[in-house]
Structure formats: structure tokens, C-alpha cells
Amino acid sequence: MVSSSRLDEAYRYCETLVRDHDRDRWLADRLLPERKRQHAFAVHAFSYEAARIRETIHEAMPGEIRLQWWIDAIEGEARGDVAGHPVAAALIDTIRRFSLRRSGFVNLLEARHFDLYDDAMPTLNDLEGYAGETTSALFLEVAQILCDGADPKVTDAAGHAGVAYAMTGLMRALPIHARRNQVYLPSDLLKVAGIEPDDVRQGRKATELETILVGLRSHASEHLDKALVALASADARAKPAFLPLAFVRPYLKALGKALPYGPVAELSAWRKPLILWRFGRQL
């Protein structure tokens, strides 16, 4: 059992981690009700820990071991240093407090196995599935924290929100992923455009690639629209969980002006609070 003082430290650590490495979500989480805020930080800090495993390894096996450690920790099978890991301690406490589905977090970790290898994403359907497991789940878990339960409309909104948010983020990170030999663009779409995954890894055929990116931006925008329609009739308490969606359309617009292989499309720091405020008024 983790002491209350250790838990407080763990939650503060999670907030710092999200603030320093996932600032968009940190800005959005700070607008949540105060007594629920730290739990959103725990969920998003866990997501960051899972996403960064690829950056910390030189071959797949250590990454596989780390993912399994997290799965065991969430399923209650890990021993020893779990309570000493601040993100694990805060996440497990959050799961227990709000009776969250452990399977959602385990599925996220299972989906992250893809990150450890250099295989290209096979199809658009696979990309949407990956987005659902890694990002839709986050919207859903935070929404359930906020409204203490599930709502079919929230579940539907989370599904579309995750695809919109993840696809936008992956397109922004394309220059970084290409340098790491990672290809999240669907192979079926690349093939139609006459592009091989190695072309992406080597930064080639930017003109042909732009045609694919135009279509993916439109696809992400459509999912955003569907998420907002579902949210309109969802539990009002859950809506603040979807505040990160505020950044999707501005990023898509920035991507439309950016070169496929960089630099990474970004928004001015001073604009982000204003974007969140305007979006929040519309939710």
C-alpha cells in the first residue's frame, strides 16, 4: 500500500511529466475540475511513458520487456518496484478510485508493440485501430473519471476523437518518425501513390506524399466533426475530457502549410490558451 504522502508526490511527478513533454494535454488538463485534475495527469503521464519506450531502446527486446512490466503492473502481477514508480503508483490508484477498465490500458500497451519495430502501418483501417487503442482510450478514461461512469455517446465521441487527435499528431511527427525508420502512413495508400516505405524513411517523393497527407488531413477532420456531433448530446460532465481536440483543426491548418518532412508543424505558445478557451465555450 502506498502512503498518502508518496501518492501526492507521485501525482505531482505526473503533472510535471505531462507539463514538460505533452504540453497540449497539460494545458487542457489544467482546466478540469480540481479534484479530478491529478487523475487526468496520471493517465496522460502513463501514455507518455508508453509512447517514449521506442526512444529509450536500441533493439526491440528491451522494449518488449518494458511493455510487459507495465502490463503486469496494471494487472496486479508485478512486484517490487511498482509502488516506487510514480507514474505506475498514480495510475493504479486512479484505476482503483474510479473503477476504470484495466483492459483499456493493457490494450494501449499491446498496441504500442508496433512502435518497437520498423514495419510500416499496413492499412488505413489498421491506423484507425492503432489510434483507437492508443488515443481514443485516453479520452474515454478521462471522461469516465469526470462523470464517474460510462455513457454510450461519450464512448462514440472518444472513438472518433482518438482517431482525429492521433492522426494529426502522427502527421506532425512524420519528420521525426522518418528519421527513426518508423512509417505510420498506411502502406496501402503509399502503394497507390507509387511510394515505398523506404521512400518515406529516406525523405523522398515529397510531392507524391503530399497527396496522401491531404487525404489524411481530410479524414482526421471528418473524425473530429463526428466526435463533436456525438459530444453534443453526451453527459456534460465528460465534455472537458475532450478539450485537447481544440488543437486538431489549428494543427491541420498548419500541416497544410508545412513541408511533409519538416520542420514539425507547431502553434505559437501564446495562442494555445486562447484556442482552448474558444473551443471550451463551444463544447
ROTORPA-667657 format. One line per 5 residues: for each residue x, y, z of C-alpha. Coordinates in steps of 0.2 Angstrom, whole numbers, plus 5000, padded with zeros to 4 digits. Each point is the difference from the previous one (the first is absolute). Layout:
# ROTORPA-667657
X Y Z  ...
This chain:
# ROTORPA-667657
5000 5000 5000  5007 5017 4995  4999 5014 5013  4990 5015 4997  5016 5011 5000
5008 4989 4987  4984 5000 4990  5000 5019 5000  5018 5000 4994  4996 4988 4987
4986 5011 4993  5010 5015 5001  5014 4991 4990  4986 4995 4987  4995 5018 4998
5018 5006 4997  5003 4986 4987  4985 5005 4990  5004 5018 5002  5018 4997 4993
4996 4988 4986  4981 5001 4995  4997 5018 5003  4984 5000 4989  4992 4988 5012
5007 5008 5015  4992 5017 4995  4983 4991 4998  5001 4990 5016  5003 5015 5010
4982 5006 4995  4992 4984 5008  4992 5000 5017  5013 5001 5013  4996 4984 5009
5001 4990 4984  5015 5009 4992  5014 4990 5007  4992 4984 4994  5000 5006 4982
5018 5004 5002  5003 4982 5006  4992 4993 4984  5009 5012 4989  5017 4997 5008
4997 4981 4998  4997 5003 4982  5016 5010 4998  5010 4986 5009  4993 4987 4988
5003 5011 4984  5018 5004 5005  5006 4982 5001  5006 5000 4982  5011 5015 5004
5009 4991 5014  5004 4984 4992  5012 4994 4986  4992 4984 4996  4982 4993 5002
5003 4988 5014  5003 5012 5015  4984 5009 4994  4990 4984 5000  5006 4997 5018
4995 5018 5005  4983 4999 4993  4997 4983 5009  5006 5008 5016  4986 5013 4998
4987 4987 4995  5005 4990 5016  4999 5016 5011  4983 5004 4993  4993 4982 5002
5007 4999 5018  5013 4987 4996  5016 5011 5002  5009 5000 5016  5014 5010 5008
5003 5017 4991  4982 5004 4994  4996 5010 5016  5016 5009 4998  4996 5006 4982
4990 5016 5001  4991 4998 4984  4995 4982 5004  4995 5004 5018  4989 5015 4994
4992 4991 4986  4996 4984 5010  4992 5011 5014  4990 5009 4987  4994 4984 4992
4995 4994 5017  4991 5016 5006  4989 5001 4984  4999 4982 4996  5007 5003 4983
5002 4985 4988  5017 4993 5001  4998 4992 4983  5000 5018 4992  5017 5003 5006
5007 4983 4996  4993 5001 4982  5009 5017 4999  5016 4991 5005  4997 4986 4988
4998 5012 4986  5016 5008 5004  5009 4984 4995  4999 5008 4982  5011 5014 5005
5015 4988 5004  5002 4994 4982  5004 5008 4984  4985 4993 4990  4988 5012 4991
4982 5002 5005  4991 4988 4989  4984 5009 4996  4989 5015 5004  4989 4988 5010
5015 4994 5010  5005 5019 5004  4982 5003 5006  5001 4985 5011  5017 5005 5007
4993 5018 5003  4985 4992 5009  5011 4990 5012  5013 5013 5004  4990 5016 5000
4981 4997 5000  5003 4990 5016  5007 5016 5008  4985 5011 4996  4989 4986 5006
5009 4997 5017  5001 5019 5004  4982 5002 4996  4995 4986 5011  5011 5008 5014
4990 5016 4998  4982 4992 5000  5003 4985 5011  4994 4988 4987  4997 4995 4981
4989 5009 4988  4997 4992 4982  5001 5018 4992  5017 5003 5009  5006 4983 4994
4996 5004 4982  5007 5018 5002  5016 4992 5007  5002 4989 4985  5000 5013 4988
5009 5013 5010  5015 4987 5002  5001 4998 4982  5000 5019 4996  5012 5004 5014
5012 4985 4996  5000 5002 4981  5004 5019 5002  5014 4996 5012  5008 4987 4989
5000 5011 4985  5008 5014 5010  5013 4987 5006  5003 4993 4983  5018 5008 4998
5005 4993 5017  4993 4983 4997  5008 4999 4982  5017 5003 5008  4997 4986 5012
4995 4988 4985  4982 5000 5007  4986 5001 4987  4982 5003 5007  4993 5005 4983
4990 4986 4993  5009 4989 4988  4984 4998 4989  4999 5018 4997  5019 5002 4997
4999 4986 4987  4986 5009 4990  5011 5015 5000  5015 4991 4994  5009 5002 5016
5010 4986 5009  5002 5001 5019  5019 5002 4998  4996 5016 4990  4992 5007 5015
5015 4995 5011  5012 5008 4988  4989 5016 4998  4997 4997 4982  4984 5004 4989
4994 5014 5010  4988 5006 4986  4992 4983 4998  4999 4999 5019  4991 5016 5002
4985 4993 4990  4999 4986 5014  5001 5013 5014  4986 5011 4992  4989 4985 5001
5005 4995 5018  4997 5018 5006  4983 4999 4992  4997 4984 5009  5006 5006 5017
4988 5015 4998  4985 4989 4996  5004 4990 5016  5001 5016 5010  4983 5006 4993
4992 4983 5005  5008 5001 5017  4992 5017 5003  4983 4994 4994  5000 4986 5012
5006 5011 5014  4985 5012 4997  4988 4988 5009  5013 4992 5012  5001 5002 5019
5005 5018 5002  5012 4995 5014  5011 4990 4988  5002 5014 4987  5015 5008 5008
5010 4983 4997  4999 5005 4981  5008 5017 5002  5016 4994 4991  4990 4999 4984
5001 5019 5000  5017 4998 4992  4995 4988 4986  4994 5013 4987  5013 5013 5003
5014 4986 4998  4991 4994 4984  5001 5017 4993  5018 5002 5005  5004 4983 4992
4992 5006 4984  5014 5013 4999  5014 4989 5006  5012 4990 4990  4997 4981 5002
5017 4997 5007  5002 5014 5011  5001 5011 5010  4987 4994 5012  4984 5010 4999
4997 5010 5016  4989 5013 5007  5006 5015 5010  5000 4997 5018  4990 5016 5004
4986 4995 4988  4997 4983 5009  4991 5006 5015  4989 5011 4989  4996 4985 4989
4995 4990 5015  4989 5014 5007  4991 5002 4983  4997 4981 4998  4995 4998 5018
4986 5013 4997  4993 4990 4986  5000 4983 5008
